[in-house]
Amino acid sequence: MGDKLTQPENSPVNVKGEAAVLRATLWQYLREQADAGQLKAIETGRAAGVPWHHFTEALCVTSKQAAYQKARRLKAEDVREPGERRAPEVAREHEDRTVTEQRAEPALLLVQERRFPVARQIALLLLEHRDGIVMDSWAAYWIGEIAETIDDRDSPDERGRFTGWLESFVRAVHGHARERNEPSTTNEAARQALIKATEFTF
């Protein structure tokens, strides 16, 4: 359809060229959606016990090794960050990073649980002066979580996560202030409360 377009006389816009860009964008979107769907089908099949050589025809390859490598490339595309290459090693790097983070999580929660008493006192101060803190939707979400759970933290994991929520709130408030290039508080009491929370976080 785009090839049949004609350029209107005296139009400052390159109609045919812009249509081609839009078509390329659409095809890229469709390709990404197809890749994600194919990867999900492969993962479902593998979880159900389907061997790699059964995927060769579906993936247009000739060996089980090639099928495996294509699946790794699809996985790399699924998890890669902007600017990263689409390659199997990218997927492995992401998987290794995930495993490392999962192994580190218990130790992090233990550290955060030990900080909970101070975190709770700071949270109470922030809740007292919340009307003087300038928030976006994320900061409002975190302060809501803090308010709802501050008196219901019985297990070490719950106390550790509460400390993390407080830190997330502080980061959200400061991030919002940077984006707006405006102060993060509207009165001195709120400013002092946020200073204590910031020192605790950073």
N, C-alpha and C positions, 0 to 999 in steps of 0.2 A: 504494500500500500504506500509506504513512504517513497518508493522509487517512482511512483506515478505523480507525485506532487510536483507542481510547477511554482516557480518563484513569481509572486505578484509584482507587477511593475511598481517602482518607487517605494517598495517596502524596505525599511531599514533592517528587518529581521531576515536572516537566511533560513527560510522556512524549511527547505529540504534538508539542510544541514542539521538544524535543531531537531527535526523529526528523527533523523538518524541517531542522534545522541540519545533521545528518549527511547528509541527501540533497543539500542545497545544496553541502556540501563535496565530495561524490562527483561531482556534476555539474561543479563547477569543475575537479576533477582530470581528468575525462574531456575537458573542453574544452581544457585545456592540452595534454594528450596529442594530441588531434586537431589542434590548431594546429601543434604541433611536427612531426607527421607530414605535414601539408599543406605546410608550409614545405620540408621535405626533398624532397617530390615536386616542388615548383616548382623548387628549386635543381637537382635532377637533370635535369629537363626542359630548363631553360635551358642547362645545361652540354652537353646533347645537341643544342642548336640550335633548340629549340622557340620560336617567336616569341610575344610577349606576347599577341597577340590570340587565340591558340589556348587560352589559359587563362581567357578571359572567362566561358564557361558553367560551367566547373568552380568558379570563384570567385564565381559569382552576381553578376557585374558586366556592364556593357554596353560597355566600351571597353578598349583595351589600356592606356590611362593609368590607368584604375581598377584594372585587374589588377595593374599595377606598384605602385600605391599600397597595395593590400591586402597584397601580398607584403612591402612595406616595413614595414607595421604588424606583420605576423607576425614579421618579423626583429627589430623593436624589442622585441616581447614576449619573444623568445628570448634576447636579450642584455641586457635592461634589468636594472638593479640594483633591489632593493626600494625602493619609493617613487618611482621614475622613471615618467614618463608613457609610455603606449603610443602612440608616434607615430613616423613615418618619420625625423624629425630625430634621435631617440634612437639609431636604428640607425646613421645617418651619423656621429654623434658617437663611437660605439663603434668604427666602422671607422676613422675618422681617428685615434683614440687608438691603435689597434692598429698602424696604419702608422707613426705617430710612434715607438712603442716599438720596432718592428722596425728603423727607421732608426737609432735610438739604441743598439741592442744592440752593434754592432761597436765603437763608441767606449767603451761601458761595459766590454766584455770587455778592451779594450786597457788601460784603467785598472786593472782587476782583475788582469790578467796582470802588470803592473808591481809590484803589491803581493804577488805570490805568494811571494817569498822570506821575507818577514816572516810571511805567513799560514802557511807550512809550519812555521816554527819554533814558532809559537803552537799549531798543531795537534799537533805532537809533544808539547808540554807538556800539552795537554789529554788526549791519549791516555795519557800517563804517569799522570795523576791522574783518569782517567775514573771510577774506582770511588767517588770522593768527590763526584761531580756528580749531582744529583738530576735524572732525565730522565723525560720521557713518551715515548710511542711515536715522535713526530716527532723529538725530539732523538736518540733511539736510532737512528733511521733515518739521520739526517745524520752522526752520529759513525761509523756503519758505513760510509757512503760515503767518508768521510774516511780511515778506516783502510785501506780496500781500495785506494784510489787515490793515497795520499800519495807513493808511490815510482814512480808511473807517470803522470807529467804531462809529456809530451814537447812538445806543441804549445802555442802561445799560447792557443788557445781552451780547452784542457784546464786550463791553469794558471789562466786567468781564471775558469772555472766552479768550480774547486776553492776559490778565494777566496770565491765566492758561497756555496758549501756551508758553509764555516766560519761565515759571517755568519748563515746560516739556522739553524745549530746554536745559536749564541749567542742568537738571538731566541727559539727554541723553549724553551731552558732558562729564560730569564727569564719568558717567557709562562707556563710551567708553574708557576714559583714564585709568580707573581702570582695565578694561579687558586687555588692551595692556601694562599696567604698564609703560606708557609713559606720558609726559607732554600733557596737553590739549590745549596748545597754542604754537605758534612758534615765537612770538615776544612780546616785552614788552607792546606795546599798546593794543594788543589783551588780554594779561594777565590781565592788569588793568581793561579792560572792563568786562572780565569774573568775576573778583573779585567783582565788583559792582553788577553784575547780581546774583552772588552766595549769597552775603549778602542780597540782596532783596528777594531771594527765600527761604533761610533757616533761 
